Amino acid sequence: MSKDKGRGRSKLKLPQVTLAAMTSVKVYETIKALEYSMQGIAFGEVVLITHRKPLGLPDTITYKHTSRLNDIDCFNYKMVYELGNYINTDYVLLIHYDGFVVHPEKWQDKFLEYDYIGAPWPAPKPGTQHCYHDIYGNLCRVGNSVSLRSKKLLEFPGKAGLEWEKDEDGFYNEDVFLCCMNKHRIEEAGMKIAPVEVAKYFSHEHPVPEVRDVDAPFVFHKWWGRNKQYPRFVNPWMRRWLKFKGMVRPLLFWRH
C-alpha cells in the first residue's frame, strides 16, 4: 500500500486489489456505489460484472459480461465458482449497491494478511439452531458478501472440486458455504479467514457488541444501526416512475 498526494489530499493506492460488483438488478445504484468507493482510492482495476453494458458507464469502470443473474441462488453460485474469472489482481474488494467503501482512511494493510474478511456475524442465542459453525461445531463469526478476498480463495472451490450445497437452513449462501461449511478445507489449504478482532475494523453489518469501540469501518453492508448514516443511491428514473405510478393508480380503480 502507498499513498499519493493530489489536490491536497492523500490518495490510497491499492494496485493489488480489484474493486468489483456483480449484479443484474439495481445496476444504476451499483455503479454509484462503485464510484463512491473509488473516492480517495486508486484500485488496480474497477469492474462491473453484469449481463449488459449499461449506457453511460463511466470510463473508470470496466464492463465484464456474465449471463443474467435471474435470482439470488444464481448470484451465490457465481460468487463461489465464477467471480475469480473476472479478477486479474491478487485480491478483490466485492461491494454491492447497499454495501461499499465509506471510510477509505480506515484501510489497514493488515487486511491483506487474510484470504477472506467481511463483517462480523452476530453470535446466535444459546440453544438456537443455526448454520454459523464449521464441521466441528465451532462458531464462525466472520463472513458477509461485502468482503475482501484473495485470488487464491476465489480459485479454490473450482480447483478443489467443492460440491455446491445448501446450508442447514435450506438456502444457498455463498459466504456460509465458504466461511462455515468449507472453512476447514480453506484452512487446510493454507488460507486464512479473518477473526472478529480484525474484521470489526474492516466492515459493519449487524450492530454486534464487538463493533461498539470502533468509530467507523472501512466498508459497510446494509443500513442497520449506525450504518443508517451512509449514502443510499436511488435511480432518478425509478423515483419519477414511482411518483407517476402514485398519481395514476387512483384513477385506475373505481367502485361499481
Summary of the structure (lengths in Angstrom):
residues: 256
radius of gyration: 19.5
end to end distance: 69.8
largest distance: 71.0
contacts: 761
relative contact order: 0.15
helix: 35%
strand: 21%
